[in-house]
Amino acid sequence: MQDKLTRTFAALADPTRRAMLVRLSRGEATVSELAQPFLGTMSLPAVTKHLKVLEGAGLVTKGRNAQWRPCQLNPEPLQDAVDWMEQHRIAWEDRLDRLDAYLKTKAQSKGTPDGLPD
């Protein structure tokens, strides 16, 4: 069983699924509307499989309105991914800042502004 974050990143790894999420970011869409741009290159069952991956990751929810199956974007898993990346970004920026400070002290000890030989 994969954790939520792993399912989110796996779902985002595919350009077709990312395109579907971009479409849903503009508002609700039916399965047919989501499938339309891809039907020239893939079958409806293939599009449906992509939607199931997005649903499994919690990124898309499907409703029911008579015979229509409107899909909506659920931004919560995206926010969880952003939060995870932000934590790691802060840690890496701190490490890179310390490396920069270290390299500057090394450069100053060599007597040249950039620490490189003349």
Rosetta constraint file for C-alpha pairs under 8 A:
AtomPair CA 2 CA 6 HARMONIC 6.10 0.50
AtomPair CA 2 CA 7 HARMONIC 6.38 0.50
AtomPair CA 3 CA 7 HARMONIC 6.43 0.50
AtomPair CA 4 CA 8 HARMONIC 6.16 0.50
AtomPair CA 4 CA 57 HARMONIC 6.58 0.50
AtomPair CA 4 CA 77 HARMONIC 7.51 0.50
AtomPair CA 5 CA 9 HARMONIC 6.23 0.50
AtomPair CA 5 CA 77 HARMONIC 7.33 0.50
AtomPair CA 5 CA 80 HARMONIC 7.20 0.50
AtomPair CA 5 CA 81 HARMONIC 6.38 0.50
AtomPair CA 6 CA 10 HARMONIC 6.03 0.50
AtomPair CA 7 CA 11 HARMONIC 6.04 0.50
AtomPair CA 7 CA 56 HARMONIC 7.44 0.50
AtomPair CA 7 CA 57 HARMONIC 5.01 0.50
AtomPair CA 8 CA 12 HARMONIC 6.21 0.50
AtomPair CA 8 CA 54 HARMONIC 7.98 0.50
AtomPair CA 8 CA 57 HARMONIC 5.19 0.50
AtomPair CA 8 CA 58 HARMONIC 7.69 0.50
AtomPair CA 8 CA 59 HARMONIC 7.42 0.50
AtomPair CA 8 CA 77 HARMONIC 6.45 0.50
AtomPair CA 8 CA 78 HARMONIC 7.26 0.50
AtomPair CA 8 CA 81 HARMONIC 7.31 0.50
AtomPair CA 9 CA 13 HARMONIC 6.12 0.50
AtomPair CA 9 CA 81 HARMONIC 7.59 0.50
AtomPair CA 10 CA 14 HARMONIC 7.62 0.50
AtomPair CA 11 CA 17 HARMONIC 6.71 0.50
AtomPair CA 11 CA 18 HARMONIC 7.96 0.50
AtomPair CA 11 CA 53 HARMONIC 6.13 0.50
AtomPair CA 11 CA 54 HARMONIC 5.86 0.50
AtomPair CA 11 CA 57 HARMONIC 6.65 0.50
AtomPair CA 12 CA 17 HARMONIC 6.49 0.50
AtomPair CA 12 CA 18 HARMONIC 5.78 0.50
AtomPair CA 13 CA 17 HARMONIC 7.90 0.50
AtomPair CA 13 CA 18 HARMONIC 7.72 0.50
AtomPair CA 14 CA 18 HARMONIC 6.35 0.50
AtomPair CA 15 CA 19 HARMONIC 6.07 0.50
AtomPair CA 16 CA 20 HARMONIC 6.32 0.50
AtomPair CA 16 CA 50 HARMONIC 7.58 0.50
AtomPair CA 17 CA 21 HARMONIC 6.30 0.50
AtomPair CA 17 CA 50 HARMONIC 6.16 0.50
AtomPair CA 17 CA 51 HARMONIC 7.36 0.50
AtomPair CA 17 CA 54 HARMONIC 7.07 0.50
AtomPair CA 18 CA 22 HARMONIC 6.24 0.50
AtomPair CA 19 CA 23 HARMONIC 6.29 0.50
AtomPair CA 20 CA 24 HARMONIC 6.23 0.50
AtomPair CA 20 CA 34 HARMONIC 6.30 0.50
AtomPair CA 21 CA 25 HARMONIC 6.04 0.50
AtomPair CA 21 CA 73 HARMONIC 6.74 0.50
AtomPair CA 22 CA 26 HARMONIC 7.03 0.50
AtomPair CA 23 CA 27 HARMONIC 7.22 0.50
AtomPair CA 23 CA 29 HARMONIC 7.94 0.50
AtomPair CA 23 CA 34 HARMONIC 7.36 0.50
AtomPair CA 24 CA 28 HARMONIC 5.78 0.50
AtomPair CA 24 CA 29 HARMONIC 6.51 0.50
AtomPair CA 24 CA 71 HARMONIC 7.55 0.50
AtomPair CA 24 CA 72 HARMONIC 6.11 0.50
AtomPair CA 24 CA 73 HARMONIC 5.49 0.50
AtomPair CA 25 CA 73 HARMONIC 6.33 0.50
AtomPair CA 27 CA 72 HARMONIC 6.96 0.50
AtomPair CA 27 CA 73 HARMONIC 7.76 0.50
AtomPair CA 28 CA 70 HARMONIC 6.26 0.50
AtomPair CA 28 CA 71 HARMONIC 5.58 0.50
AtomPair CA 28 CA 72 HARMONIC 4.91 0.50
AtomPair CA 28 CA 73 HARMONIC 7.45 0.50
AtomPair CA 29 CA 33 HARMONIC 5.86 0.50
AtomPair CA 29 CA 34 HARMONIC 6.35 0.50
AtomPair CA 29 CA 70 HARMONIC 5.38 0.50
AtomPair CA 29 CA 71 HARMONIC 5.34 0.50
AtomPair CA 29 CA 72 HARMONIC 6.87 0.50
AtomPair CA 30 CA 34 HARMONIC 6.26 0.50
AtomPair CA 30 CA 68 HARMONIC 6.63 0.50
AtomPair CA 30 CA 69 HARMONIC 5.55 0.50
AtomPair CA 30 CA 70 HARMONIC 4.27 0.50
AtomPair CA 30 CA 71 HARMONIC 5.70 0.50
AtomPair CA 31 CA 35 HARMONIC 6.04 0.50
AtomPair CA 31 CA 48 HARMONIC 7.79 0.50
AtomPair CA 31 CA 69 HARMONIC 6.32 0.50
AtomPair CA 31 CA 70 HARMONIC 6.67 0.50
AtomPair CA 31 CA 71 HARMONIC 6.81 0.50
AtomPair CA 32 CA 36 HARMONIC 6.07 0.50
AtomPair CA 35 CA 39 HARMONIC 6.20 0.50
AtomPair CA 35 CA 44 HARMONIC 6.75 0.50
AtomPair CA 35 CA 47 HARMONIC 5.98 0.50
AtomPair CA 35 CA 48 HARMONIC 7.99 0.50
AtomPair CA 38 CA 42 HARMONIC 5.92 0.50
AtomPair CA 38 CA 43 HARMONIC 7.93 0.50
AtomPair CA 38 CA 47 HARMONIC 7.42 0.50
AtomPair CA 39 CA 43 HARMONIC 5.83 0.50
AtomPair CA 39 CA 44 HARMONIC 6.65 0.50
AtomPair CA 42 CA 46 HARMONIC 6.20 0.50
AtomPair CA 42 CA 47 HARMONIC 7.00 0.50
AtomPair CA 43 CA 47 HARMONIC 6.48 0.50
AtomPair CA 44 CA 48 HARMONIC 6.12 0.50
AtomPair CA 45 CA 49 HARMONIC 6.23 0.50
AtomPair CA 46 CA 50 HARMONIC 6.51 0.50
AtomPair CA 47 CA 51 HARMONIC 6.39 0.50
AtomPair CA 48 CA 52 HARMONIC 6.23 0.50
AtomPair CA 49 CA 53 HARMONIC 6.42 0.50
AtomPair CA 50 CA 54 HARMONIC 6.44 0.50
AtomPair CA 51 CA 55 HARMONIC 6.10 0.50
AtomPair CA 51 CA 60 HARMONIC 7.62 0.50
AtomPair CA 52 CA 56 HARMONIC 5.92 0.50
AtomPair CA 53 CA 57 HARMONIC 6.25 0.50
AtomPair CA 54 CA 58 HARMONIC 6.33 0.50
AtomPair CA 54 CA 59 HARMONIC 5.28 0.50
AtomPair CA 54 CA 60 HARMONIC 5.57 0.50
AtomPair CA 55 CA 59 HARMONIC 5.75 0.50
AtomPair CA 55 CA 60 HARMONIC 4.77 0.50
AtomPair CA 55 CA 61 HARMONIC 6.04 0.50
AtomPair CA 55 CA 62 HARMONIC 7.90 0.50
AtomPair CA 57 CA 77 HARMONIC 7.51 0.50
AtomPair CA 58 CA 74 HARMONIC 6.75 0.50
AtomPair CA 58 CA 77 HARMONIC 6.54 0.50
AtomPair CA 59 CA 73 HARMONIC 5.92 0.50
AtomPair CA 59 CA 74 HARMONIC 4.86 0.50
AtomPair CA 59 CA 75 HARMONIC 6.44 0.50
AtomPair CA 59 CA 76 HARMONIC 7.50 0.50
AtomPair CA 59 CA 77 HARMONIC 6.17 0.50
AtomPair CA 59 CA 78 HARMONIC 7.36 0.50
AtomPair CA 60 CA 71 HARMONIC 6.43 0.50
AtomPair CA 60 CA 72 HARMONIC 5.55 0.50
AtomPair CA 60 CA 73 HARMONIC 4.78 0.50
AtomPair CA 60 CA 74 HARMONIC 5.38 0.50
AtomPair CA 61 CA 71 HARMONIC 5.60 0.50
AtomPair CA 61 CA 72 HARMONIC 5.33 0.50
AtomPair CA 61 CA 73 HARMONIC 6.57 0.50
AtomPair CA 61 CA 74 HARMONIC 6.64 0.50
AtomPair CA 62 CA 69 HARMONIC 6.07 0.50
AtomPair CA 62 CA 70 HARMONIC 5.68 0.50
AtomPair CA 62 CA 71 HARMONIC 4.44 0.50
AtomPair CA 62 CA 72 HARMONIC 6.46 0.50
AtomPair CA 63 CA 69 HARMONIC 5.50 0.50
AtomPair CA 63 CA 70 HARMONIC 5.29 0.50
AtomPair CA 63 CA 71 HARMONIC 6.29 0.50
AtomPair CA 64 CA 68 HARMONIC 6.03 0.50
AtomPair CA 64 CA 69 HARMONIC 4.90 0.50
AtomPair CA 64 CA 70 HARMONIC 6.44 0.50
AtomPair CA 65 CA 69 HARMONIC 6.31 0.50
AtomPair CA 65 CA 70 HARMONIC 7.19 0.50
AtomPair CA 75 CA 79 HARMONIC 6.28 0.50
AtomPair CA 76 CA 80 HARMONIC 6.35 0.50
AtomPair CA 77 CA 81 HARMONIC 6.33 0.50
AtomPair CA 78 CA 82 HARMONIC 6.21 0.50
AtomPair CA 79 CA 83 HARMONIC 6.04 0.50
AtomPair CA 80 CA 84 HARMONIC 6.23 0.50
AtomPair CA 81 CA 85 HARMONIC 6.18 0.50
AtomPair CA 82 CA 86 HARMONIC 5.99 0.50
AtomPair CA 83 CA 87 HARMONIC 6.34 0.50
AtomPair CA 84 CA 88 HARMONIC 6.61 0.50
AtomPair CA 85 CA 89 HARMONIC 5.97 0.50
AtomPair CA 86 CA 90 HARMONIC 6.16 0.50
AtomPair CA 87 CA 91 HARMONIC 6.46 0.50
AtomPair CA 88 CA 92 HARMONIC 6.10 0.50
AtomPair CA 89 CA 93 HARMONIC 6.01 0.50
AtomPair CA 90 CA 94 HARMONIC 6.19 0.50
AtomPair CA 91 CA 95 HARMONIC 6.33 0.50
AtomPair CA 92 CA 96 HARMONIC 6.05 0.50
AtomPair CA 93 CA 97 HARMONIC 5.98 0.50
AtomPair CA 94 CA 98 HARMONIC 6.26 0.50
AtomPair CA 95 CA 99 HARMONIC 6.23 0.50
AtomPair CA 96 CA 100 HARMONIC 6.06 0.50
AtomPair CA 97 CA 101 HARMONIC 6.21 0.50
AtomPair CA 98 CA 102 HARMONIC 6.13 0.50
AtomPair CA 99 CA 103 HARMONIC 6.10 0.50
AtomPair CA 100 CA 104 HARMONIC 6.17 0.50
AtomPair CA 101 CA 105 HARMONIC 6.34 0.50
AtomPair CA 102 CA 106 HARMONIC 6.30 0.50
AtomPair CA 103 CA 107 HARMONIC 6.09 0.50
AtomPair CA 104 CA 108 HARMONIC 6.16 0.50
AtomPair CA 104 CA 114 HARMONIC 7.49 0.50
AtomPair CA 104 CA 115 HARMONIC 7.71 0.50
AtomPair CA 105 CA 109 HARMONIC 6.20 0.50
AtomPair CA 106 CA 110 HARMONIC 6.48 0.50
AtomPair CA 106 CA 115 HARMONIC 6.75 0.50
AtomPair CA 107 CA 111 HARMONIC 6.70 0.50
AtomPair CA 107 CA 112 HARMONIC 6.22 0.50
AtomPair CA 107 CA 113 HARMONIC 6.32 0.50
AtomPair CA 107 CA 114 HARMONIC 5.46 0.50
AtomPair CA 107 CA 115 HARMONIC 3.51 0.50
AtomPair CA 107 CA 116 HARMONIC 7.26 0.50
AtomPair CA 108 CA 112 HARMONIC 6.17 0.50
AtomPair CA 108 CA 113 HARMONIC 6.32 0.50
AtomPair CA 108 CA 114 HARMONIC 7.60 0.50
AtomPair CA 108 CA 115 HARMONIC 6.43 0.50
AtomPair CA 109 CA 115 HARMONIC 7.77 0.50
AtomPair CA 110 CA 115 HARMONIC 5.63 0.50
AtomPair CA 110 CA 116 HARMONIC 7.96 0.50
AtomPair CA 111 CA 115 HARMONIC 6.80 0.50
AtomPair CA 112 CA 116 HARMONIC 6.56 0.50
AtomPair CA 112 CA 117 HARMONIC 7.40 0.50
AtomPair CA 112 CA 118 HARMONIC 7.93 0.50
